[in-house]
Amino acid sequence: MNEENNRYFTVTDKSGKTIEYEILFTFDSDETKKSYIVFTDNTKDETGSIITYAATYNKDGHTLELKDIESSEEWNLIENLLASIEDADE
């Protein structure tokens, strides 16, 4: 994780390319007992919407370990939270 600003982190992909991501928000779920992170590299899709990603995470000091979301229930949890945030912004 970028030590200067905890809103950003970088990932090096399998080809060696480094990508910087901005953390939009994190949250813990009592349901799943996991911590989630929603983030973006600020690229846009064909409709002009910013593409967002989500994962579970563990943070140990300055190391951020991301893991894939494992179930449709977890995706539903994240999608519902994103929808409620979007509704609140309108």
Secondary structure, 3 states (H helix, E strand, C coil): CCCCCCCEEEEECCCCCEEEEEEEEEEEECCCCEEEEEEECCCECCCCCECCEEEEEEEECCEEEEECCCCHHHHHHHHHHHHHHHHHHC
